[in-house]
Amino acid sequence: MKPKLIALFLLIVLVPLGLLTWLGLRVAHDEQEIVEHKFRELLVGKLRDVDAAVAGFLEERERQLLALTDLSHYDVPSLRKLVQSTPFIEQVFVLGPDGKRLYPSPDGPLNSSERGFLARAGQVWQDRQAFYRPPETPGSSAPRSHGWYVWYWGSGLNVLFWRRAPGGHVIGAELSRMRLLADIVGRLPDTDPLHPSVADGRLALADGTGDAVYQWGAYEPREGEKPQAAVALSPPLNAWTLEYYASSAELRKALGGGLLLTLVSGLVAAGVALAGFSVYLYRETSREVREAAQRVHFVNQVSHELKTPLTNIRLYAELLEGGLGDDEERRARYLGVIVSESQRLSRLIGNVLAFARKHRGKLTLHPAPGCIDDHVASVLQDFRASLEAKGVEVAFSAGAPATVRFDPDALEQILGNLVSNVEKYAATGGHMGVATRQNGGTTTLEVADRGPGIPKGQEESIFRPFHRLSNRLTDGVTGTGIGLSIARDLARLHGGGIALVPSEAGARFQVVLHTPPQD
């Protein structure tokens, strides 16, 4: 293949494939972004469901605390009993209507729980006005009657519930941090690491510092890995965050792990299709170039073939005209050459015209009644002089004497091409055998020689137009390369065919014709 054709081939394949690759990657990137967005929305939806479960628990706990803190007396024994009898309450406190702390009183005797509460609730006392602030609802000035208060102490989050009594007192209950976490975890979705909902990923409950308070799921996030989705819990735990980490397997499943494979497969298929199309174009172009070259060669061959008999006819005609043929024997020989070359020229022109009619779709037969053997003998008689001049002995075994319908011109052209090939290619064998036989409406004609034969593997190629065992004009063997092709076409039009059959020596051609008997 020439470099220009290689470059054109690569251009046809690589440029469209490059554009398809760019377009495919662009589409895949956009599609992946859409899928990622939908995946995150799905995860956020799941996390919001978890937050709703936690918020429901806190609403339930709020109703319990409203009932527990509905007290008529604020004496120390009653308050201490409330703490001791309620597992989820760590400590309570009471503020007077003026905001003064009544319990736990720094002036009275304190137990260890009360002292610990005073130590960690310093921020509560500093921000006690939060219990007297009006609601955030626009247009309302009434102070809030109850609510949640959150503050950090040490390394953990502290949550307390407060309410304002009708008399102006404020009573608050600090929730047990460990019990609060246990209750929240108890209301989270199934935390079994093998559960299908979390087996591929990891759910985490993180505090305000980003540390995981609790987490579940088989996947272990890498250090510094960011979650695929995060949702802050509803107040009062809005400092805590629900996070979801998806494993690579889950991401591939959610994002369509086959997208890249589909893209690559599509590109490979497109590349194969483009390569096939390019090869097809190359083969078609090469075929057209070969056919054009064959046509040029055909014209050269025809010109050469026409030149030889015309030259001989003209030469011997001029000899006769110049009086060099006064001797009767010489005159007869000159006239024989002129007749032989005229017949050769006629056969050549017949082949060319038949080939042209075939390509125009006008190659037809004109059947007429006649005897096959008579016409075969006539054709052989026309060739006898030229064959004997080359030392070829002709043996004719006549076996088709019946009167049948056939095209005599087609038979003459078929046999003439076969005998002409023997004259050109197999004269060194010194023998040509022609045999005919009939069987009902079928006539078989065989032409055999003792020449070099047909090379193995070319038994069918020789019937293709322009195919010759040698195409060089200097081989000493001339021809147009269409004789056998025309012979086969005419035989097929006759309802039969022509084939090269096995032979011990040389080449043997068998022609089968449909020749119905003449009524």
Secondary structure, DSSP 8 states (H G I E B T S, - for coil): --HHHHHHHHHHHHHHHHHHHHHHHHHHHHHHHHHHHHHHHHHHHHHHHHHHHHHHHHHHHHHHHHHHT--S---HHHHHHHHHH-TTEEEEEEE-TTS-EEES-TTS---HHHHHHHHH-HHHHHTGGGGT---SSTT--S--SEEEEEEEETTEEEEEEEEE-TTS-EEEEEE-HHHHHHHHHHTSS---TTSTTTTTEEEEEE-TTS-EEEEESS----TT---SEEEE--TTSTTSEEEEEE-HHHHHHHHTTHHHHHHHHHHHHHHHHHHHHHHHHHHHHHHHHHHHHHHHHHHHHHHHHHHHHHHHHHHHHHHHHTTTT-SHHHHHHHHHHHHHHHHHHHHHHHHHHHHHHHHTT------EEEEHHHHHHHHHHHHHHHHHHTT-EEEEE----SEEEE-HHHHHHHHHHHHHHHHHHSGGG-EEEEEEEEETTEEEEEEEE-SS---TT-TTGGGSTT--S---GGGS----S-HHHHHHHHHHHTT-EEEEE--SSS-EEEEEEE--B--
